[in-house]
Amino acid sequence: MAILNTVVRITAGLVVSVFQYSSDLDLYRLMVTEGTVEVLRDGVMTSVDQINVVPGDIVRLTPGVAYFDMVILQGSSPLLDESALTGEVHPVAKRPLDRANADLTYDPKVNKSSTISAGTTILECSENEGIRGDLAIVTHTGSFTAKGKLLSDVLSYERHKFKFDTEVKLVLAILAVEAIVLLAIVFSVLEDNWEYSWFYAMFVVGTVFPPLLPSVFVVSVGISCKRLQRNRITCTDSRGILIAGKVKKAFFDKTGTLTKQGLDFLSAKSGTEFQRLESVTGSSGVTDHALKLGLATCHTLHASKSGALIGPAVDRMGFSAVSAQVLDEELISFEGTTVKYLKRFEFDHHSMTQSVIISHGDKMLVYVKGSPEAIAKLCVPSSLPPNFHEKTRQSARNGIYQLAMATSTYTFKTANSVNEVKREDIEKELNFAGVINFQNSMKEDSPQVIQELREGDIVSAIITVSFDSIAVIVFDVKQLSLFDKSNSEHPFLSVQGDNVLTGIYIAKKAGLIGQDENVVIGNNIHDGVIEWLDATDSPAALPSVSELGVSSSLALTGEVWQHLLLSDPTTALILAPHTKVFGRCTPNDKVSIVSTFVEQGETTLFCGDGGNDCGALKAAHVGIALSDAEASVVAPFTSLDKTITSVLDVLKEGRCALASAFAAYKYMIMYGQVESINQVANAYLSITFTEWVSLRASASAVICLTKCAF
């Protein structure tokens, strides 16, 4: 028996060590970096080991993994794969810093389009040698980089505390007292030989504290992690599997997660055509010349070496609707003519606009694209169509996502003045050019996933954000049933990054909001007072708490949500469960929404695919990134197939691991109690069982306890 017990304990220790080593090895592979880079030293490019590079060094960009955080000084728009760091599914083109902002302090967030983060992969860059190549200055190295900070978070991650974590200390204290009592009993009944009494007592103590107890959680988590890998779901932090077993609220990003990646271009209408709302979903042809030129030029697309267009989905869809071709970084072929870029300003989520200065023939033109609300503020009022705001809101009610475009003529003051132009210099006094209409279709497996989550008593929510060139969640909601009216205590939440009315449209079609249900919108803030409107834009009163969730529901913009959190957090927490639509949110708003539910004790999951999901993926207890990256530090789990059915796999494995771990825990404790009491009784009665009797007794105890524990 002694040999058998020894073998069992050694085997258990080896199993635990193997699973722990496997988990640590995956993390090590993410952390280790080896290689050399070309650094400018004494005016000459020198190849040095990456560990010898310090902030302030100027390096030449080459294809491969970036070892440091850098900002581009000169280059031809290097192409990067950021999926391993941010989860962004599409390659991203970067630009050198704008010389017009030379007097400003570098900010990684403001200058994101010029920043390269450690851990990302440079796909394409200039092949020029030496100082004629793409150059960047190093800003952070080692653990101070963006990747280093994320890995530090993983290493210092403290697992979500279960009730078990607090009670296990009490259990161990009780077992310690029991062990002392049984130790004293053994010494008192076995007085003839103190050596024999000592070893016998230690055996009893060893059964009170089962030596296999530490293996319970490690083994169950390790097995689940291996099964997830077979389903093409990588796991960088296996401890998140246990937390997944406790999830009760799941949040989803929309485009590329619940809906298909990309948008469907519907139409582009000039100011005159915009008056006919019925034409929004008509022919996708663009007839207005000025609007066509805007679609061909006002974007941030780049042509890769293979000829593929790299950039936001709305830019790609709009560009494909006109007869244009990207020749290089500065030239566009449009209807037999060549258009030259003089300057580009990428999309800014604060101003909700992006703009360009182009040279077309003998004219210098400015084009600005953005949300209808933002463009309207920049346009000369007389150029806007009558009832512009009413018509754009009506389009949002119909589930159409719109971008507006405006234009003006630009005149150079000096030969080099274009290099000194800032965004605010050109985004003013514009003439309205038209609107661009898009829709987004849903993935086929989304309805089934949402249905299974509901059956598993998990509340589902959609969260999206207006960050890149924006998109909208518009899908065939007749297929997607996200709300069970019979389960009123679990309201479904829809968080929209675009017009809040689009979110209401989706919620009604999905069954989240009844067709005749009263919807009150927290739309704007005037002098510190929230403006409450109904779905027809008429003033409305905030419903009472008793009415919310019964006959009325709320919709809040991101601005109103933040105002409530800062000025009246108690009211914000009361309204949050009854708010079914959050609209026009920033990435910080997305984090705020998830964090609020976390702080209220909800175990949350977030599933997303884009770089703007990083904050929410980290804020939620369980983050699942839909990415091509073999291993991503942006979230504990990465779905390589980029399907939300991976959410079901993670949650099922989480519940499986948690259930088996707790059952095994109970089994270990009960078996220890039976065995220790049996040994003390044998000592008291001076009985020694033969090995076969002991084996039969142990087998009987195992069978009975297994039925009780499992």
N, C-alpha and C positions, 0 to 999 in steps of 0.2 A: 504493500500500500504506500509505503514511503517513497519507493521508486516511482510509482504511478503518479502520486501527487507532485513529485518533483518535475516529472516530464510535462505534466499538464501546465504547471506554473511557468516553466521555461518556455514552452511553446507559446503560451499566451503573451509572455513578454516579447518574444520575437515577432509575433503577429502585430502587436502594437507598434513596435519599432519600425517594421516594414511600412505600415500605413503612414506613420508620422514622417518617415524619411521620404516617401513618395510625395507627400504634400509639400514638404520643405523643398524638395528638388524642383518642383514646378515653379515655386516662388523664386528660387535661386536663378533659374533660367531666365526669368524676367529681369532680374537685377543685374546679372553679370554683363559687362561690356568690355570688349577688347578690340583694339584697332589703332590705326595711325591716321593723322590728319595733316594737311598742309597748312602751316601757320606762317604769317608774315613776321619775320624776325630780321631786324636790321635792313629792311628794304628788300629782302629776298625771301621767297617762299621756301620753307624748310619742312621736311616731313618729320614729325615728332609723334611719340606715343600720346594717345588721347588723355592719359592721366597727368601729363605735364602741361596741359593747356589750362590757362587761368582766365578769369573774367577780364575783358579788355583786349584779348588777343583777336586779331583779324584772321579768319580762316577762309580757305577756298572750298566752296560747296562741291561735293562729288556724290554720285548716286550711292545710296546705302543708308544705314541707320544713322540718325543724328545723335551725337554723344552729348550735346550741350543745348541749353537754351540760347538762341541767337536771334539777332535782328538783321535783316538783309540791308546792306549798304548799296550794293550795285548788283544788277543781274537782269536776266531775261525771263522773269516770272517762273521760277523753279516750281516743279509739280511735286506735291507731297501726298503721301498716304498717312493720314492721321488716325486710322482705325484702331491701332493698338493703344493709343493714348486717350482718344475722345470717343471712339465708337463711330465716327463719321464714315459712312459707307462709300462716299465718292471721293476721288482725289481732289485735292485743293491746290489752286495756284496762288503763289505768294508774289508780292511786289516789293521793290525797294522802298525805303522810307521816302515820304514826300518832302522835297526840299522846301516847299512853302511853309512847312512846320518846323523849320530848323531852330526857331526860337523857343519851341516847346520842349517839355521834359518827356522822355520816352515813357510810355505806359503800355504794358503788355496787352491790356484789354482794348485800349483806344487804338493801338497800332497792331491789332491782331493779324491783319492782312499782310504784315511785314515780319511777323514773328514765327520762328521755327522752334518747336519744343523738342527737348530730348525725348527719345523713344519713337519719334515719328520717322518715316522712311522717305528719303528723297528719291523720287522716281525718275525725274528728268531735270537737268540743269545744263548750263552752258558747258560746252566741251573745250572752251578756250583755256589755255594754260596760264599759270602764274597770276599776276594781278589783273589780267584781262578777263579772267573768269568771273563767276558769281562769287561775290565776297560778302561775308557776314561777320559781325562783331559778337563775340561771346559775352553773354550777360550773366549766366549762372552755370555752375558745374556741379557734378556729384549729387549729393542729397539735397542741394538747394535748387535743383531744376524742378520743372513741373512734374516730371516722371518721378524724381526722387522724393518729392513731397507726397505723391500718391502712394508710393511704395512704403514710405514711413507710416502713412495712415494704415496701410494693410498690416504692417508689422506690429503697430501699437494698437491695433483694433481690439476693443473689448467686447466680447460676445454679449448679445442682448441677454439681460438677466431674466431667467425664468423663476417662477415661484420655487422650483426645485432648488435653485442656487442658494436661496436663503434657508430653506428647510433642511438641506443636506447637512449643514453645520450642526443643527440640533440633533439630527439622526446620528452623526458621528460622535457627538458628545454622549448620547445615551449608550451607544455601543461601547464607548471607552469605559463608562461606569460599569456596564455589564461585564466587560473583560476583566476589570479589577476584581469584581465580586467573584467571578468564576475562577480567577487565578487563586484567590484566597481559599475557596472551597477545595480546589484540587490539592493545594499544599496541606490543608487540614485533614483530608481523607487519605492521602498517600504519605504517611509519616516515615515509612520504613527506609526509603532510599531517596535522598534529596536530589541526586542527579536525575533519576528517573522522573521525579516529581517536577523538576524544572522543565525538562524537555516535553513532558506530557502537557504541562500548563501552557508552554509556548505554542504547542499544537492547537490547544483550545483557543488561545488568543488569536491565532492565525485564522481559525475558522470563523471567529466573531467578525474579524475584519477580512472579508474575502479578498485575496490578492488579485483576483481577476477583475475586481470592480473598476479600476482605471481603464481597462480595455473596452468597457461597455460602449462609451460614446465614440472612441477613436475608431473602433472596428465598424460600427454601424455607419458612421459618416464616410469612412473609407470605401466601403462597399457601394454605397449610394453614389459616391463620386466616380467610381469606375463605371457604373451603369450609365451615368450621365455622359461620360466621355464616349461611350458606345453610341449614344444618340447625338453625337457631334455637339455637345455642350461642354465647353471647357470651364474649369473651376479653379480660380486662383486663390480662393480662401474657402476651404472646405467647411469651416465653422459656420458659414452662412446657410448650409444645408439644414441644420437643426432649426435655425430661425425661420426658414421657409415653411417648416411644419406648423408654425403658429400664425401665419399670415391670415389676416381677415379683411384687408383692404388692398386691392390691386389697382395701380394707376398705369395707364398706357399713353405713350405719345401717339400721335395720329399718323402723319405721313411716313410711310415706310414701316409702320408697326401694325396698326389695325388696318390701315389703308395701303394701297400699293405705292411703291416708291415713284415719285413723279406726279405730274398733273396732266390732265387732258385739256388742251387748248380748245376753247369754244368759239370765241370771236374777238375781234377788236373793232370798236365802233368810235367814229369821230363824234364831236360834240353834237352835230346835227343828227346823226344816226342814233345817238344815245337816247334821243327823245322817244324812240319806239322800243319800249321795254320788251315787246314780244319778239324782237329780232335778236335778243341776247344769245339765244341758243340756236340761231339760224345758221346760215352759211358761215364757215370759218374763214372765208376769204377776206383779206384786208384791202379795201379800195382806196382809202385816203392816203395820199402820197406822204404827207408829213408824219402821219402815224406809222406808216410802213418804215420810214426812215428811222423813227424813234425805236421801233422794235428791232431794227437791224443793228443799231448802234448803242442804245442805252442798256448795257448789260455788263457783266463781268466775266464773259466767256473767254476761254483760252483754247487754242488748238494744240493738242499733244502732238508728239512726233509721229504718231500713228494716224493723225488726222481727226481723232475723236474730240468732240467739244467737251470741255471741262467747265463746270459751273453749276449754279443753282438750277433747279428743275424749271422754275417759271421763266428763267432767262432762256434755257434751251428750248422750251416749248414755244415761246414767243418768237424766237429767232428762226425756228424751223418753219414758221407760218409765212415767212417772206422770202423772196428770192435774194438771198445774201450768202456770203461766204467769208470766213475768217482767213485772211491771207497771212498775217503775222500779228505781232503784238500791237502794231500801230495802224494797220490797214484793214479795211473791210471792202469787199467787192459787193456793190449794190446796184442792181439793174443796169449793168454795163458801165458803171462809173466806180471810181475809187474814193472811198471816204477815209480820211486820216484822223486818228485820235490825237487831240492836243493834250487832253487831261481826263482822267477818270477818278471818280469818287465812289468807292464801294458802298454797299448798303449799310446804313447806320440805324440801329434799332431805336435810338433816341429820337432822331428826326423822322424815322420811317421813310427815308428817301435814299435814292442813289442817283448820281448825275454824271454827265459826260460833257466835254467840249469837243466838237468835231469841226473839221474843215471839209466842206462839201462844195465843190466847184469854187466859186469866188465868194462863198459865204462862210462865216464862222457861226455855228449854231450851238445852243445849249439845249440839252434834253434832260428832263428830270422825271424819274419814275418813283412811285410810292403808293401808300395807301390813299384812298380818295380824300379822307379827312386832312391828311398832311398836304396833299397837292392843292386842295382848295384854299388853304391858308396862304400858299405861295403865289397863287394866280391873281391876276387883275380881275376884280369881281365881274366886270362887264364881259369877260371872256367865258365865264362859266355858263353852262346851259341853265335854263330856268328850272327851278325845283331840283337842283343837282343833288342836294343832300337827301331829299325825300326819295329820289329815284335810286340812289346807291343803297339806301337802307332797304328799299323794297327788293332790290336784287339780293341783298344779304338774307332777307326773309325767305327768298326762294332758293336759298342754298348756293348761290353763285358767288364765287370769290372774285373780287375785282381789284385790279391795279389801275391807277390813273396815271396819265402822262401829260406833261406840259413842256413848252418850248419857248425859246426866246433867241434873239440875235446877240452875239457877243462881238465886241469891238476891242481889239488890242490897243492898249495905251502905249506900250513899248514893245520892242521885239521880243524881249524875254519875259514879259509880264505874265504869260500863261503859266510859267513855272512857279510864280508867286501867288497864283489865285487860290483862295480858300473856298470851301464849300459854301459858306454863307454869302460869299461875294456873287455867286451866280444863282443860288436858289432863292430868287425873289423876283417880283414883278414879271411873272411868267404868263404865257397865254395857254389856255387849256387846249390840249390836242385830242384827247379821247380816253377811252377806258379799254382794258383788256380783261377778258372773262375766262375763268378757268373752273374746272371741276376735278375732283379726286375720287377714284373708284376704290371700293373696298376689297380686301383680300378674301378669297373664298373660304378660308378656314376661320375667319374672325367670329362669325356667329356661333359656331360650335364651341369655340374656346370660351366665349362669354357665357354661354349656356351652362357649360360644365363648371365654370367658376361659381355661378349662382347656385347650382346644385350642391356644390361643396361649401356653401354658406360663406362665400367670399364676395364682398361688395366690389364691383368693378367701376372704374372711373377713367375718363379720357382727359389727359392733360397735354396741351400743346402750347407753343410759344411763338411769338412773332420775332424772329431773330435774323435769319439769313434774308433771302429775297422773298421770304414768306410763302406759305401755301395754306390751303384750307382743307379741313376735313369735310368732304361732301361725298357721301356714299349712298348706296341703295339701302336706306335704313329699313325698308320693309323686310330685308333679310336679317337685320341685326336687332335682336330683342335684348336690350341691356337693362330693362327695368321690369320687375315683376310687381304689378300693382298690388298684389295680395301681400307682398312683403314690404309694407310701408315703413318699417323701422330701418330698412337698409336703402336709403335713397341713392340713386346713381348720380354721379357727378360728371359733368362735362366741362372741361376747361379749354376754352378756345383762345387762340393767339390772334385771331383776326376779329372782324366785326362780331359783336356779341349777338346780334340778331341771327347770324349764321348758326351759332351754337344753339339758339332757341329753335331754329328750323330743324336742326338735326335731332335735338332732344324730343321734339314733338313727333317727328317721323319714326324715331326709335321707340316710342312709347314711354319715354322718360317723363314727358309732360303731356297731359291729356290735351286733345285738340281744343277743348273748351275750357281748359284750366287757366286760371288767372296767373299771368307771369308779370312780376314786378322787377324792373331793371334798375340797378344802381348804376347810372350811366356816367355822370360827371360830378365834379365837386366845384361849387361856387361859393367863395368866401367861407370855406370850411364847412359848408352844408352840402350834404349829398343830394343830388337831383334824382328823384325816383320817378320813373316813367313806366307806362304799360307798353305792350307790344306795338301799339299804334302811335307811340311817341307822345301820348297825352300824359299830363301830370298824374301821378298816382300816389297813394298813401302806402307806407310800409305796413304789410299785414301783421297781425298779432301772431304771437308764437303758436297759439292754438289753431290758427288758420293755416300756418305754414305746414306743408306736408299733407294737408287734407284737401283744401280747395285752392291753395295758392302756393307758388314757388318763387324762388328768387334767381336773378341773374346779375352778376357783378362784373364790372371791368377790373382789370388789374390795379388801376389807379385807386378805385374805390376800396378794393380789398386791402391795399396797403394803408390807406387812410384809416380804415376801421381798426386795423391791427395797432396802429400807432396812437390813435386818439381814443378809442374805446374798445380795448381788447376783449372785454367781457361780452359786449354785443357781437363782436366778430366771431367769437367761439360759439355763441348761440345760433348765429345765422349760418355758420359754415356747413353744418349737416343738412340744412334745408336749401342750400344754394346749389342748383343743378347745372348752372352754366357760369363759367368764369371766362371773360373775353378780354382781348387785347392785352395779354400778359407778356411781361419780359421774362428772361431766364431766371432772374431773381424772384419774380412772382411765383414761378413754377416751384422753386425751392421752398419758398414761404408756404405755399399751399401744402406740400408734402410734409414739411416740418411741423406745421400746425397739427396735423393728424397724428404725427409721431408723438408730439408733446402731450396729446390728449390720451395717450396710452394705446393707440391703435398700432398693431404690427403691420407694417406696410411693405408693399412690393412696387417697384417701378420698372417698366419695360420701355426702352427707347432705342433709337438707332443713330441719332445725330449728335454732333458735338455740343449742341445747346442743351443736351440732356445730362451732361456730366454732373451738374450740381444736384439735380433731382435723383440721379442714380446713386450718388453718395449720401444724400439726405435720407433716402428710404432704407429700411432695415435690409431689404433684399433688392439688389439691382441686377437686371438682366439686360445686357447689351446685344443688339442684333448686329453683328459685325462679321467681316471676313477675317479679322485678325485671329490668329491661332491662340493668342493670349492677350487679354486686354486688362490694364490696370484700372480702367474706368469703372468696372463693376466686378463683383465676385464671380458672376456667371456671364459667359459669352456664347450666344447661339450662332454657330458657324453657318447654319442653313437659313438664318435670318427669318425665322418663322415664329409666330407667337404661340404655336403649339409647344414650344420649349418651356413656356410658362407653366403649362400643365405638368410637364415632365419634372421640372424643378420642385413644384409644390407637392407632387405625388411622392417624389423621393424624400422630400423634407418630412412629410407626414410619416412615411414609412420608417425613416431613420429615427425620428423622434419616438414613434410608438415602440419600435423594437428596442431602442436604447432604454426607455423607461421600464419596459417589460423585463428586459434582462437585468436591470438594476434591482427591481423587486425580487426577481428570482435569486440573484446573488445574496441579497440580504436574508431572504427566508431560508435558503439552503444553509447559510452560515449559522442561523439560529437553530435549525434542526440538528445539524452536525455537532455544534458545540454543546447543546443540552444533552445530546446522546452520549458524547464522550464524558461529560461530567457524571452522568448517571452510571456509566460503566465503571468509572473510578470509584464512585460511592458504593456500588454493589460488588466491587472487585471482580468484574467480569471482563474478559478479553475475547472478542469475537474472532473467529477464524477469518481468513481473507475472503473466502467464498461467501460467508455470511455477510461480511461488511460490504462486498460488492453488490449482493442482492438488496441489502438495505439501502445502499446509496442509489441503486437503480430505481427502487420503489419511490424513494424521496424525489428523485429527478422527474419521474413521470407525473407524480401528484403535483409537485410545485410548478411544473411546466404548464399544466392545465390551469392552475390558479393564476400564474403570472401572465400568460398569453391568452 
